[in-house]
Amino acid sequence: MSSAKKIIKCHIAGIPFGRDKVRGKLEGLSTWSSLIVEKTQNLGKIYGRCKLCVTFMLPPSKLPKDHPFGNDLDNLLKRFCDALGITVLSEAPGKDGAIINIEAKKIFVSSDKESGASFEITELK
C-alpha cells in the first residue's frame, strides 16, 4: 500500500448557498447541492480521516445590505460537506464526519460568473 496521501482538488462554479434559506431564490439550495454532487461524483473516494480546505466565492447577489458579509460560513460548510458525504466521502465511516480538520474562508467576487467554491480534501494517515 502506498504511503502517499490521497488529495482531491476541485473547483465548482455556481452560486454557493448555505444550509437554510427563508427568502430570495429558494431553489438555489437544491441547485447548489446538485452542482456539488455532479462535480464531485467521479473524483474518487476518501476512505478515512481527512482535512478539508475550502474557499467560497460569493457574488454581490449574496451580500444584501442587511447581511453585508454574506452567508454564515458554518451554514455554507454544512450544505457543502453534506453533499461531499454523498460522493467523495460516501465510503468513509461517518461520511462527512471523517473530516477532522477544516480550513474555510469566503471571499467576495464581482459577478455570478466568478462565484463558486474551490476545495482540497487530503486523506490523513
Rosetta blueprint (number, residue, H / E / L):
1 M L
2 S L
3 S L
4 A L
5 K L
6 K L
7 I E
8 I E
9 K E
10 C E
11 H E
12 I E
13 A E
14 G L
15 I L
16 P L
17 F L
18 G L
19 R L
20 D L
21 K L
22 V L
23 R L
24 G L
25 K L
26 L L
27 E L
28 G H
29 L H
30 S H
31 T H
32 W H
33 S H
34 S H
35 L H
36 I H
37 V H
38 E H
39 K H
40 T H
41 Q L
42 N L
43 L L
44 G L
45 K L
46 I L
47 Y L
48 G L
49 R L
50 C E
51 K E
52 L E
53 C E
54 V E
55 T E
56 F E
57 M E
58 L E
59 P L
60 P H
61 S H
62 K H
63 L L
64 P L
65 K L
66 D L
67 H L
68 P L
69 F L
70 G L
71 N L
72 D L
73 L H
74 D H
75 N H
76 L H
77 L H
78 K H
79 R H
80 F H
81 C H
82 D H
83 A H
84 L H
85 G L
86 I L
87 T L
88 V L
89 L L
90 S L
91 E L
92 A L
93 P L
94 G L
95 K H
96 D H
97 G H
98 A H
99 I E
100 I E
101 N E
102 I E
103 E E
104 A E
105 K E
106 K E
107 I E
108 F E
109 V L
110 S L
111 S L
112 D H
113 K H
114 E H
115 S L
116 G E
117 A E
118 S E
119 F E
120 E E
121 I E
122 T E
123 E E
124 L L
125 K L
